[in-house]
Amino acid sequence: MHIKFAVQALFLLILTSACSVSQVQEGATLPKNARWIMLPVVNLAEAPQAGIRTEAILSTHLRAMGLSNIDIYPYQPLKSGLPDLNEQHRYQRALKLAQKSNYQYAITGSVEEWRYKSGLDGEPAVGLSLKVFDMKTGKVLWSVSGSRTGWGYESVTGTVNKLLAQLLGSLTIE
């Protein structure tokens, strides 16, 4: 009896060690044939370019979901020719351009965590928030937030892929 309990406890421990938490505001079914744009994912983490990395992975997931014609915000360097490193400024510039281009829906988000935990295993840890909003009204139609840790042998991008798949599972596009 004690062995059975120990095995069950060990199984539960293994199952929860790559944990994930998410909060979802589910919305209406959104049309895939509408004009969509992906705006910048704002990096709030300490890792350089975590937002840009998330955008690349997110765009792949969205295309796999059927948004084959989603546009990506145009990159605009500063007048000096240097990249814009201010995340909020970069987002606002992209939003203004998108508003002039008659898009119906936009998807954006933020990266709250993108790192390897310290310690022997160095597990990856990620935290993301995403939202879809109506470009004309600004109303948020769907939003989700979640975090996930991976196993010691996993990469951060692998963990981001798993978290995005889970988070986007609540987004209905037809």
C-alpha positions as CSV (number, residue, x, y, z in Angstrom):
1,M,0.0,0.0,0.0
2,H,2.8,2.4,0.9
3,I,4.7,1.6,-2.3
4,K,1.6,2.3,-4.4
5,F,1.2,5.7,-2.7
6,A,4.9,6.5,-3.2
7,V,4.7,5.7,-6.9
8,Q,1.6,7.9,-7.3
9,A,3.2,10.7,-5.4
10,L,6.4,10.4,-7.6
11,F,4.3,10.4,-10.7
12,L,2.4,13.5,-9.6
13,L,5.7,15.3,-8.8
14,I,7.1,14.4,-12.2
15,L,3.9,15.5,-13.9
16,T,3.9,18.9,-12.2
17,S,7.6,19.7,-12.4
18,A,7.2,21.3,-15.9
19,C,4.3,23.4,-14.6
20,S,2.2,25.9,-16.4
21,V,-0.3,28.5,-15.2
22,S,-2.6,30.5,-17.4
23,Q,-5.5,32.9,-17.2
24,V,-7.9,33.4,-20.1
25,Q,-10.4,35.9,-21.2
26,E,-12.2,34.0,-23.9
27,G,-13.9,36.0,-26.6
28,A,-15.9,35.5,-29.8
29,T,-14.9,33.5,-32.8
30,L,-12.8,35.6,-35.0
31,P,-12.6,35.4,-38.8
32,K,-9.4,34.2,-40.4
33,N,-10.1,36.0,-43.6
34,A,-10.2,39.5,-42.0
35,R,-7.2,41.8,-42.2
36,W,-4.9,40.9,-39.3
37,I,-1.7,42.5,-38.1
38,M,0.8,41.3,-35.5
39,L,2.1,44.3,-33.5
40,P,5.3,44.2,-31.4
41,V,5.4,41.9,-28.4
42,V,6.8,44.2,-25.7
43,N,9.8,42.8,-23.8
44,L,9.4,43.3,-20.1
45,A,11.9,40.6,-19.3
46,E,15.6,41.1,-18.7
47,A,16.7,39.0,-21.8
48,P,17.6,41.1,-24.8
49,Q,15.1,40.8,-27.7
50,A,12.8,38.4,-26.0
51,G,9.8,40.2,-27.6
52,I,11.2,39.9,-31.1
53,R,12.0,36.2,-30.5
54,T,8.5,35.7,-29.3
55,E,7.1,37.4,-32.3
56,A,8.9,35.0,-34.6
57,I,7.5,32.0,-32.8
58,L,4.1,33.5,-32.4
59,S,3.8,34.3,-36.2
60,T,4.5,30.6,-37.0
61,H,1.8,29.4,-34.6
62,L,-0.7,31.9,-36.0
63,R,-0.1,30.8,-39.6
64,A,-0.5,27.2,-38.5
65,M,-3.9,28.1,-37.0
66,G,-5.0,29.4,-40.4
67,L,-4.0,33.1,-40.4
68,S,-1.9,32.7,-43.5
69,N,-2.3,36.4,-44.5
70,I,-1.4,38.0,-41.2
71,D,0.9,41.0,-41.7
72,I,3.8,41.8,-39.4
73,Y,4.3,45.4,-38.3
74,P,6.9,47.2,-40.5
75,Y,10.2,47.7,-38.9
76,Q,11.1,51.3,-38.6
77,P,14.5,52.5,-37.4
78,L,14.9,55.9,-35.8
79,K,15.7,58.8,-38.0
80,S,19.3,58.3,-36.9
81,G,19.2,54.9,-38.5
82,L,19.7,53.1,-35.2
83,P,17.2,50.5,-34.0
84,D,14.5,51.7,-31.6
85,L,15.3,50.1,-28.2
86,N,12.4,51.7,-26.3
87,E,9.8,48.9,-26.3
88,Q,6.8,51.2,-25.6
89,H,7.9,53.7,-28.3
90,R,8.3,50.9,-30.8
91,Y,4.9,49.6,-30.0
92,Q,3.2,53.0,-30.3
93,R,4.9,53.7,-33.7
94,A,3.7,50.3,-35.0
95,L,0.2,50.8,-33.7
96,K,-0.1,54.2,-35.4
97,L,1.0,52.8,-38.7
98,A,-1.4,49.9,-38.4
99,Q,-4.3,52.2,-37.6
100,K,-3.7,54.0,-40.9
101,S,-3.7,50.8,-42.9
102,N,-7.3,49.6,-42.3
103,Y,-6.6,46.4,-40.3
104,Q,-9.5,44.8,-38.5
105,Y,-7.7,42.8,-35.8
106,A,-4.4,43.1,-34.1
107,I,-2.5,40.6,-31.9
108,T,0.1,41.8,-29.5
109,G,1.5,40.9,-26.1
110,S,4.3,41.1,-23.7
111,V,7.1,38.9,-22.4
112,E,7.3,39.0,-18.6
113,E,9.9,36.3,-18.1
114,W,12.5,34.7,-20.5
115,R,15.3,33.0,-18.6
116,Y,17.0,30.0,-17.3
117,K,16.6,29.4,-13.5
118,S,19.8,29.3,-11.5
119,G,20.8,26.0,-10.0
120,L,22.1,22.6,-11.2
121,D,19.4,21.9,-13.8
122,G,18.9,25.5,-15.1
123,E,15.3,25.0,-16.1
124,P,13.9,27.4,-18.6
125,A,11.2,29.8,-17.3
126,V,8.9,31.9,-19.5
127,G,5.9,34.2,-18.9
128,L,3.8,35.6,-21.7
129,S,0.6,37.7,-22.1
130,L,-1.2,38.0,-25.4
131,K,-4.3,39.9,-26.6
132,V,-6.4,40.4,-29.7
133,F,-8.2,43.6,-30.1
134,D,-10.4,45.3,-32.7
135,M,-8.4,48.0,-34.4
136,K,-11.4,50.3,-35.0
137,T,-12.7,50.3,-31.4
138,G,-9.7,49.3,-29.4
139,K,-11.8,46.7,-27.6
140,V,-9.9,43.7,-26.4
141,L,-11.7,40.6,-27.8
142,W,-9.4,37.9,-26.3
143,S,-6.6,37.9,-23.9
144,V,-4.5,35.3,-22.1
145,S,-1.6,35.2,-19.8
146,G,0.5,32.2,-18.7
147,S,3.9,31.0,-17.5
148,R,5.7,27.8,-17.8
149,T,8.9,26.1,-16.7
150,G,10.6,23.4,-18.6
151,W,12.9,20.6,-17.8
152,G,16.6,21.1,-17.3
153,Y,17.4,19.8,-20.8
154,E,15.0,22.1,-22.6
155,S,15.6,25.4,-24.3
156,V,13.7,28.6,-23.5
157,T,12.4,28.7,-27.1
158,G,11.1,25.1,-26.8
159,T,9.3,26.1,-23.6
160,V,7.9,29.2,-25.3
161,N,6.6,27.0,-28.2
162,K,4.8,24.8,-25.7
163,L,3.4,27.7,-23.8
164,L,2.2,29.5,-26.9
165,A,0.5,26.3,-28.2
166,Q,-1.3,26.1,-24.8
167,L,-2.3,29.8,-24.7
168,L,-3.4,29.9,-28.3
169,G,-5.6,26.9,-27.8
170,S,-8.2,29.2,-26.3
171,L,-8.3,31.5,-29.4
172,T,-11.0,30.5,-31.8
173,I,-10.3,31.5,-35.4
174,E,-12.5,30.3,-38.3
